[in-house]
Amino acid sequence: MRFFTAGESHGRGLLALLDGFPAGIVVDTSVIDSDLRRRQGGYGRGARQKIETDTVELLTGICRGITTGAPITLWVKNKDYRIDEMPLLNRPRPGHADLAGAITFGQGIRPVLERSSARETAARVAAGGLCRQLLTLHSIRVVGYVLSIGNVDLRPDNIGQLTFDELLSRRDNSELYSAAPERDAAAKNAIDKCKEDGDSLGGVIEVRIDGVPFGLGSCMQWDKRLDGLLAQAVMSVQAIKGVEIGLGFESANQRGSKVHDPIIFDTALENTAHRGFVRSTNNAGGIEGGMSNSEPIIIRAAMKPIPTMTTPLPSVDLTTHQPTKAEYERSDVCAVSAASVVVEAAAIIALATALVESLP
């Protein structure tokens, strides 16, 4: 299965195309629209979210609400369509695609900004909402949530003992989409202070995937390894600067005896996805040797602060080469909550791709 997006931030809309999606899947667009609404939410978002009300339209690959096996295109229309009226820009923002893109494509900052904008992620979330329905048919469930905003820890003390449904309930009861809504106030205060200072905040996101059977991915070729597919998908999300699976970077500080997960056989689980083989820990994050091992897959992503700030950083005018301040485009103060929805969608698409390859 292949996946592409097209469209600009202030263009007519965003398009997602999935080629190789299985035939015979009944599609519920309300599932996709629900994910699109979550992407527009979260504390710290900017004015754009008050303009747009994202919904999906299925343009191809569907007949009477059922996938046909043909390429599927999903369309999310922009209300704020005014790309030809937007001002040309000449002062690149540090941390954004502005400078490298302007030099590479030779069309100035505006076309690069329009395509590299996080508005593109509406298309990814739409595609993720479609792929979620494929995973659901195979009893695979995915939930993304926020672990931290800036230096505010939003990780529950007992996160390792929480069930999937408990994490989902906590996330859905948090304005920040966090796993510890009782701690949200401190994070909201940090966002408010950042806004007063004309600054921005990042954070850490976690995605948990339950119900994955043995053997998705492969150890046979580098580009088929499930951890590699997931890492690439998540790392490609705007503003993500670090990805880890399971214990991740912490595993480099421990002895092997403290890192690897002992194998136990439980006869009560012999007829489940585990086939009876379970672990007393899940430091591997559900993937060993590039393949799923039937334990929950745990992925974390580090999101940098948004590079557009009301107190701009020093920059250089592309024409005069004189020192100046970076451009300001309408933006969020903190979009970690929204990014958790996008990271979740990216993981879903990568996992669905591996699942399709495993189907007869």
N, C-alpha and C positions, 0 to 999 in steps of 0.2 A: 504494500500500500504506500502510495506517495501522497505528499501533502504540500500545498502551496498557498500563499496569500498574495493579494494584490490590493492596491488602493492607497489613498493618501488621507492625511488627517483632516484636511478641509476639502477633499474631493467629494464626488458623488456618494461614495460609500466604501465599504470594505468587502472584499470577496475572498472566500476560502474555497479551494478545490481539493477534493479527495479522490484519488484514482486507485481503484482496487478494493474499495469498500464492498463487503459481501452483499449479495442479493438476498432478498427475502426478509429483511429486517424492517419491522414496523417502526416508524419514526414518530415520536411525540415532540412537536416543536416547543411545547410548554417547558420541557426539560431544558432545552437550549436557551429559551428566553429567561428561565430562572437563573441560569449561570451568568447570562449577560447582565441581568439586574444586579447580581452580587458583585460583578466586576465594577459596576458603576458606584458601588457603595463604599463604606469604610470611612472612618474619621480622618480628616486632613485632606480630603479631596478638594479640587478646584472648581471654578465656575462652569467648566465645560459639561460636567455631569448634570447640571441643572438645565442644560439646553437639550441634550440628547436623551432619548428614551429608546434604548437599543432593543430591537426585536429581529428575528431571523426570517428570511424568506428563502425557501428551497427552490432553486431555479431549474436544476436538471438532476437526473439520476433517480427520480422518484415517480412512481405511478400509483395512484390511489393510496398514497401514504406509505408505500412499501418500496424499499430500495430495489433497484433493477440490476445492479452490477455494473451499470454505466458510471462514468465519472459524475460525482455529486458536487454541485456548486451551491454555496450558501452565501446569501447577500445580507449585509447589515447596512442600511441606509443612513447617511449622515444628514442631520437637519442643518448643521452648521456648514453648508456647502458654499464656499466663497473663495476657492483656491486662486482664481484669477484676479481677485481683488486684494489679496493679502499683500502687505508691503514686502519689498525685497529687503534682505538683511545683509549687513556687511561686517558684523562684529561677532565672531564665533564664540560660543559658550564652552569654557573648559569642562570636560567630562561628557560632552555631547558629540554627535557625529559631524557637527558643523564644519570644522576645519578640514578634517581628512576627506569628507565627502565633497566639499567645495573644490578642493585641489584635485581630487580623483576624477570627478565627473565634469568639472569646468562649467557648471551651470549656476554657481553661486550657492548660498546657504538654503534658500527657500525650498527648492525641490528635494534636497537632502533631508531637511527638517520634516517635510511633509511625509516622506516615506519612512523615516527612521523613528518617527513619533510613536509613543506607546499607544496611541489610538489604534495602531495596527493590531494590537492584541485582541480587539473585539472579534476579529476574524478567527484568531486562534481559539478563543473561548467558544465561539460558535462551533468550530470543528470539534473541540473537546466535548461539547454537549452532545454532539451526534455520536462520537466514539464511546462516550460514557454508556450509551444505550446498548452498544455491542458488548461492552464489558459486563454490564448487568445481566445479560442473557447467559453469561458464563459464570455468574455468581461472584464477580470481582467488583469490589467497592473501593472508592477513592475519596479521601477527604484531605483538604489542605487547610492549614491554620497558621497563625502568627505565633512565633516563639519569643520575639523581642522587638521592641521599637527603640532605636537608639541604644542607650544603656539600661533601659527598663526591661527587666526579665519578666516574661509572660508565660513561662513554663511551669505547669503544675508540678508540685513536689512528687506526685505519684504518677507522672505521665506514663511510665512504663507499665503500670497496672490498669490504666484506663482502657475500656473496650472501645471498639470502633464507634458504637452508638453513643457512648458517653462523650467521646471527642467531638462527634458531630453535633450533639446537643449543646455542648459548651461553645463551639464555634458559632452556632446559629443564634446563641444568646449573647453574643459579644458584638459591640459596635465596631470593634477593631478586628473581628474575626479571629480572636485569640483563643487559646486553649485554657486560659485562666481569666474569665470575664471579671472575677472579683478584683483583679489587679489593673483593670483597664484605666481607672481614673488617673493613676500615675503616668501612664503612657500618654493619655490625652492632655495632661498638663504639660508634658514635655513637648508635644506637638504645638500646643498653644504658645509656649515660650519661644519655640523656633520660629513660628509665624511672626511674633512680635519683633524678633531679631532679624527678620528678612532672610532666614536660613531654611534648610531642609533636613529631613531625617530619613535614615534607612532602617534596616532591621533584618531579622532572620525568619524564614518561612520553613515549615515542615509539611511534607505530604506523606500520608500513610495509605498503603494499598493492601487490602485484605482479600483473601480468597484466591490468590494466584497459585496455580498448580505447579508441580515440578516441571522444570525444563523449558520455560520460555526463555528465548535467547539461545546462545550457543557458545561453546568453548572452541569451536573449530576454526573460526575466522574472526579477526579483530573487529570487523565492522558489523558482526552479528551479536556481539556480546551485549547482554541486556543492560548492564551497568553503564556501558559506553553509550548506548542509545539514549538512555534516560538522562545521563549527564549532558550530552550534547543538546538534547531538547530543552532541558532546564537552563543550561548556560546561555542558550540563544535568546532567552527572554530579556527584554530591555532592562538595563541597570543591574542585572545579576552578575556578580563578580566572583562567586565561589559556590561550588557544589560538593556535597559529600553524601555518602550512602552509609547507613548504619553508624558505627562508631566513628567513621571518617578519619579526620586528622588526629583525633585522640588516640587512635590505634597505633600511631607511630611512637607514642610515649610509653607504651605498655609492653610487657613480655607476652609471648605467644599464648602462654597458659591463661592469661587474663583477657585475651582478645577473642580466641576462637570458641565457637559455641558447641558444647558437648551434645552428642546425639543420644536421644532416648527413644525407646519403642514403647508406644502405648496402644494396647490392643483395642481399646475403646475408640480409637481414631483410625482404625485400619481401613474403614470404608469411606473416609473423608479425603479431601485434597491432600492431607498430610500423609496418607497411606500408612499411618501409624508412627511415622518418624517425626519426632518433634525435638525442640531444643529447649534447654533450661535458660538460655539467654538468646538475644538476637543482635549481637554486635555486628554481624555481617550485613544486617539490614535486609535480609531476605534474598540476597544474591551471593552465590559462590561460583567461582570459575566462569563468570559471564552468564550464568543461568539462575533462574528462580529456584529456591529450595523449599518452597511452600510456606515459609514463615512470612509475616507481614513485611512488605518492602517499605523501608523508611528512607526518605530523601530529604535533605536540608539544603536551602539556598540562601546565600547572603546577598542582600540587596543594598547597593550603595545609595546615599542620599541623592535625590533628584538634582541634576545640574543646573536647572533653571531656578534662580533665586531673585527675590525682589531687591536684595542687596548684591548686585552682580560682582563677580570676580574680575580682576584685571584681564584684558585681552588686547588684541591688536586689530586695527582696521585693515581689512583685506586689500583695500585700494591704496590707502596712503601709507600703510605699514606703521602708522603712528599708534602710540599707546592709547587705550580707551577702556571703557567698561563693556562687559559682555552684554549681548542683547537680552531683553526679557520678553518671553512669550507667556501668555496665560498658562499657569501650571499649578500643580498640587504642592502642598508643603510636605506631605508624607503619603505615599501611595503603596505602602507595604501591604495593607489589607487587600487592595485591588490586585496587587502582584501575586498574592497567595492564590487567587482564583486563576490567574494566568499560568502560574507554575503548576498548579493542579491540572489544568487543561493540557499543558505541554507534556506532563507525565502520562496523562491518559492517552494522548495521541501516540506517543512512543510505545506504550504498552500494547495499544490496539494494533499497531503495526507488527509487533512481535507475535501477537496472538493470531493475526490473519495468516502469517507465514506458517504457523503451526497447525492450522486447520486443514483437514483433508480436502 
